[in-house]
Amino acid sequence: MDTIPVFKPLLEREELEAAQAALELGWLGMGEYVGRFEDALGQAIQADTRHVVALGTGHAALHLGLLLADVGPGDEVITPSFNNIADHQAIWATGARPAFCDILPDTLCIDLDQADRLVTPSVKAVIAMDYACQLCDHERLADFAAAHKLRVVHDAAHSLGSQWRGQPIGSFSDMCMFSFDPIKTITCIDGGALVVRSTEERERLHRLRLIGMGQPAEVMYQNRRAWTYDVVELGYRYHLANLHAALGLEQLSKLDIIASTRRATCRAYNEAFTCLEGLDVPPTDFDGITPFLYYVRVAPDRREDFRGWLEEQGVETGLHWQPGHGFTLFRDCRRGELPVTEQLVREIVTLPLHSCMAEENQGRVIAAVQSFFDQG
């Protein structure tokens, strides 16, 4: 019996043909596919008043977003401890430090009331993440940031294709990052993007992603390069390659089917699991959501037995995530009270969720979960 993995990318004939075409083109660095990917992503998120800049990873997007926010040594950035380590490391990479806040028990997204209590003159920005199949309260987030004169980096690594009150994620935030790593809703093998408001920020990102070189993007998007340029500040090797962008283009073209099939699987899970005593499911109907993860919550004293049982049934599980304040590197960072985080990380379990998930595998996951709780 094959094990059903937590993650499985949707790679079909179109992606293989796109990769072959990009390789046969012979221009392996940043080129025309990257420009086309930026345009397609902008159209997908309806970012008519924003600028999309493709980058090598989601972490690169977070790091550069914080640099655009002038975050540096001596500063702090408020973000949940229950967040991906990439966010915490991006803050650290600027020389700043995270200030850890709690999350809300229903959405598992940032608790802005507690974030408010963490604000000091050293706080420059806030990173807020949409988690799994839930969205932040982006209206309150914008009001919070405006009240304290903070920049917002919206981590949308989990929410590409979702909508907040009818607005596509990526179309309204101060800055919004996406991740296209091997396990994300759409993949570029690895990749990321930062969506910004102004042409000035876009042009600075173009320099920062190319180790500071003032190479005009419009030239490179013709599979050419300029041989003379200036360097005015420190930069990084954060650009996206043509091969990765070519895969991303094919993935973006399938975003509707990816979204609909992932929603259908999550709804089937919720319907099957809601009545199981001792198991909590995400409190959402998934309307307007393109889910990245599907999670459940199990009593801490039963969680490892639950995971072991599913493993015996050929169903892989995950733990997303360990809290940032528990890592050695961040143990001395400032933090508020974290009761929801401390409870959640002892309960949460991630179940398999794939785009176009085979009905047989979906049924196996449901049967395995149900059989554990049928034991009493």
C-alpha positions in Angstrom: 0.0 0.0 0.0 1.5 3.3 -1.1 1.7 6.1 1.5 -0.4 9.2 0.8 1.9 12.1 1.2 0.9 15.4 2.9 2.0 17.3 -0.2 2.0 16.4 -3.9 2.6 18.9 -6.7 0.3 18.9 -9.7 2.8 18.3 -12.5 1.4 17.2 -15.8 2.4 17.0 -19.5 2.1 20.8 -19.8 4.7 21.5 -17.1 7.1 19.0 -18.7 6.7 20.5 -22.1 7.2 24.0 -20.6 10.4 23.0 -18.9 11.7 21.4 -22.1 11.0 24.6 -24.1 12.7 26.8 -21.5 15.8 24.6 -21.5 15.9 24.4 -25.3 15.7 28.2 -25.4 19.2 28.2 -23.8 18.7 31.3 -21.7 18.9 29.8 -18.2 18.9 32.9 -16.1 16.2 35.6 -15.7 14.6 36.2 -19.1 11.3 36.5 -21.0 9.5 33.8 -19.0 10.0 35.8 -15.8 8.4 38.9 -17.4 5.5 36.8 -18.6 5.1 35.1 -15.2 4.9 38.5 -13.5 2.3 39.7 -16.0 0.2 36.5 -15.5 0.4 36.6 -11.8 -0.6 40.3 -11.8 -3.7 39.4 -13.9 -4.5 36.4 -11.7 -4.7 38.5 -8.6 -6.2 41.6 -10.4 -3.3 43.7 -9.2 -4.2 46.6 -11.5 -2.7 49.2 -9.1 0.2 47.2 -7.9 3.5 45.9 -9.3 4.6 42.3 -9.2 8.3 41.4 -8.9 9.3 37.7 -9.3 12.0 36.4 -6.9 13.9 33.2 -6.3 12.0 32.2 -3.1 9.3 33.4 -0.7 12.0 34.0 1.9 13.7 36.4 -0.5 10.4 38.3 -1.0 10.0 38.6 2.8 13.6 39.8 3.3 13.4 42.4 0.5 9.9 43.5 1.7 11.4 44.3 5.1 14.3 46.2 3.5 11.7 48.3 1.6 10.1 49.0 5.0 13.5 50.3 6.2 13.8 47.6 8.8 17.3 47.2 10.2 19.5 46.7 13.2 17.8 47.9 16.5 14.3 47.5 15.0 11.6 45.0 15.8 8.9 43.4 13.6 5.7 42.1 15.2 4.7 38.7 13.9 3.1 35.6 15.3 5.3 33.0 17.0 3.0 30.5 15.2 4.5 31.3 11.8 6.9 29.8 9.3 10.5 30.1 10.2 11.2 31.9 6.9 9.4 34.9 8.3 11.4 34.9 11.5 14.6 34.4 9.6 13.8 37.2 7.2 13.5 39.6 10.1 16.8 38.4 11.6 18.5 38.8 8.2 17.9 42.5 8.3 19.5 42.8 11.7 16.2 43.4 13.4 14.4 41.1 15.8 10.9 39.5 15.8 8.5 40.5 18.6 6.3 37.5 19.0 2.5 37.8 19.4 -0.3 35.3 19.8 -2.9 34.1 17.2 -6.6 33.9 17.3 -8.1 30.6 18.2 -10.6 30.5 15.3 -8.5 31.6 12.3 -5.0 30.9 13.7 -3.9 34.2 12.3 -2.4 37.2 14.0 -4.1 38.5 17.2 -4.1 42.2 16.6 -5.3 43.1 20.1 -2.1 41.5 21.5 0.0 42.9 18.7 -1.2 46.4 19.8 0.2 45.8 23.3 3.6 44.9 21.7 4.0 48.2 19.9 7.0 50.3 21.0 9.1 53.0 19.2 11.4 50.2 18.0 8.7 48.4 16.1 8.9 49.3 12.3 6.6 46.7 10.7 4.3 43.8 11.1 4.2 40.5 9.2 0.8 38.9 9.1 0.2 35.5 7.5 -3.0 33.9 6.1 -2.8 30.4 7.5 -3.7 27.1 5.7 -7.4 27.8 4.8 -8.0 30.9 6.9 -7.4 34.6 6.3 -6.4 37.5 8.5 -8.8 40.3 9.2 -7.1 42.5 6.6 -9.3 45.5 7.3 -8.3 45.5 11.0 -4.7 44.8 10.0 -4.6 47.9 7.8 -6.2 50.0 10.5 -3.7 48.7 13.1 -0.8 49.6 10.9 -2.1 53.0 10.0 -2.7 53.8 13.7 0.9 53.0 14.6 2.5 54.1 11.3 3.8 50.6 10.6 4.5 49.0 7.2 2.7 45.7 6.6 4.3 42.7 4.9 1.4 40.4 4.1 2.6 36.8 3.9 0.2 35.1 1.4 2.3 32.0 0.9 -0.9 30.0 1.8 -3.6 32.1 0.2 -2.9 32.6 -3.5 -6.2 32.4 -5.3 -8.3 33.4 -2.2 -10.4 36.5 -1.7 -10.9 38.8 1.2 -14.4 40.3 1.0 -14.4 40.0 -2.8 -10.9 41.4 -3.3 -8.2 38.9 -4.5 -5.4 38.3 -2.1 -2.4 40.3 -3.4 -4.5 43.2 -4.8 -4.8 45.4 -1.8 -2.1 44.9 0.8 0.7 47.4 1.5 3.2 44.7 0.4 2.2 41.1 -0.3 4.5 38.1 -0.8 3.8 34.8 -2.4 5.8 31.5 -2.3 6.0 29.0 -5.1 8.2 26.4 -3.5 7.9 22.6 -4.2 4.9 22.1 -1.9 2.9 25.3 -2.5 -0.5 25.5 -4.1 1.3 26.3 -7.3 5.0 25.6 -7.7 7.9 27.0 -9.7 10.1 24.3 -8.2 11.2 27.2 -6.1 10.2 30.8 -6.4 8.4 33.8 -4.9 7.0 37.2 -5.6 6.6 40.5 -3.9 3.7 42.8 -4.8 4.3 46.5 -4.1 2.5 49.8 -4.6 4.9 52.1 -6.4 7.2 52.1 -9.4 10.0 53.3 -7.2 9.7 50.2 -5.0 9.5 48.0 -8.1 12.7 49.5 -9.5 14.5 49.1 -6.3 13.5 45.4 -6.1 14.8 44.9 -9.6 18.2 46.0 -8.4 18.1 44.2 -5.1 17.3 40.8 -6.7 20.3 41.1 -9.0 23.1 41.7 -6.5 22.5 45.4 -6.8 23.1 45.7 -10.5 21.1 48.2 -12.4 20.3 45.8 -15.2 17.0 47.0 -16.8 14.3 44.4 -16.5 12.9 45.3 -20.0 16.3 44.3 -21.5 16.6 41.0 -19.6 13.0 40.1 -20.4 14.2 39.9 -24.0 16.7 37.3 -23.1 19.5 39.8 -23.3 21.6 41.7 -20.8 23.2 45.1 -20.5 27.0 45.1 -20.2 27.3 48.5 -18.5 25.3 49.3 -15.3 25.7 51.0 -11.9 25.6 49.5 -8.4 24.3 51.8 -5.7 23.5 49.6 -2.8 24.0 46.1 -1.4 22.0 43.5 -3.4 21.3 39.8 -3.3 21.1 36.9 -5.8 17.4 36.6 -5.4 16.1 36.6 -9.0 13.9 33.9 -10.6 15.2 31.8 -13.5 13.4 31.2 -16.8 13.0 27.5 -16.2 11.2 28.1 -12.9 9.0 30.9 -14.4 8.0 28.6 -17.3 6.7 26.0 -14.9 4.9 28.8 -12.9 3.1 30.0 -16.0 1.6 26.6 -16.6 0.6 26.3 -13.0 -1.1 29.7 -13.0 -3.1 28.6 -16.0 -4.6 25.8 -13.8 -5.3 28.0 -10.8 -9.1 27.7 -11.2 -9.1 23.8 -11.2 -6.4 23.8 -8.4 -8.7 26.0 -6.3 -11.9 24.1 -6.9 -10.5 20.7 -6.3 -8.7 21.7 -3.1 -11.9 23.3 -1.8 -13.9 20.1 -2.7 -11.5 17.9 -0.8 -11.5 20.2 2.3 -15.3 20.3 2.3 -15.4 16.5 2.1 -13.0 16.3 5.0 -15.0 18.8 7.1 -18.3 16.9 6.4 -16.8 13.6 7.3 -15.0 14.8 10.5 -17.3 17.4 12.0 -19.2 14.7 14.0 -16.1 13.0 15.4 -15.8 13.5 19.1 -12.3 14.6 20.0 -11.4 16.1 16.6 -11.8 19.8 15.7 -11.9 20.9 12.1 -11.3 24.3 10.5 -14.3 26.6 11.2 -14.9 27.6 7.6 -17.0 26.7 4.6 -14.0 27.5 2.3 -16.0 30.0 0.3 -13.6 32.3 -1.5 -10.6 30.2 -0.3 -8.0 28.3 -2.1 -6.7 26.1 0.7 -3.0 25.3 1.0 -3.1 23.1 4.1 -5.9 21.1 5.8 -5.4 20.8 9.5 -7.3 19.2 12.4 -6.8 19.6 16.2 -6.5 16.5 18.5 -6.2 16.4 22.2 -2.4 16.6 23.1 -2.5 13.2 24.9 -3.9 11.5 21.8 -2.0 13.3 19.0 0.9 11.0 18.7 -1.4 7.9 18.8 -3.5 9.5 16.1 -0.5 10.2 13.9 0.9 6.7 14.5 -2.5 5.1 13.6 -2.6 7.1 10.3 0.9 6.1 9.5 -0.1 2.5 9.8 -2.9 3.1 7.4 -0.5 4.6 4.9 -1.5 8.3 5.5 1.3 10.7 6.1 0.7 13.6 8.5 2.6 16.9 9.3 3.0 19.4 12.1 2.7 23.0 10.9 4.5 24.5 12.9 6.9 24.6 15.8 6.6 28.1 17.5 9.3 30.6 16.8 9.9 31.5 20.4 10.9 27.9 21.1 13.9 28.0 18.9 17.3 28.7 20.4 18.1 31.5 18.0 15.0 33.5 19.1 14.7 32.6 22.7 15.7 36.1 23.9 13.3 37.9 21.6 10.5 40.0 23.1 7.1 38.3 23.2 3.6 38.7 24.6 1.6 36.0 26.3 1.1 33.1 23.9 -1.7 30.9 25.4 -3.3 30.0 22.1 0.0 29.3 20.4 1.1 27.1 23.3 -2.1 25.1 23.2 -2.4 24.9 19.4 1.1 23.5 18.7 0.4 20.6 21.0 -2.8 19.8 19.1 -2.4 20.6 15.4 -2.0 17.9 12.7 -1.8 18.4 9.0 -3.6 15.9 6.7 -2.9 15.2 3.0 -4.3 17.8 0.6 -3.4 17.7 -3.1 -4.7 19.5 -6.2 -6.9 17.2 -8.2 -6.6 14.7 -5.4 -7.6 11.2 -6.4 -10.9 10.1 -5.0 -9.4 6.9 -3.8 -6.8 8.7 -1.7 -9.3 11.2 -0.4 -11.5 8.2 0.8 -8.5 6.5 2.3 -7.7 9.6 4.4 -11.3 9.9 5.6 -11.5 6.2 6.5 -8.2 6.3 8.4 -9.3 9.3 10.5 -12.7 7.9 11.2 -11.4 4.5 12.1 -9.1 6.0 14.8 -12.0 7.7 16.5 -14.3 4.6 16.0 -12.0 2.8 18.4 -13.2 5.1 21.2 
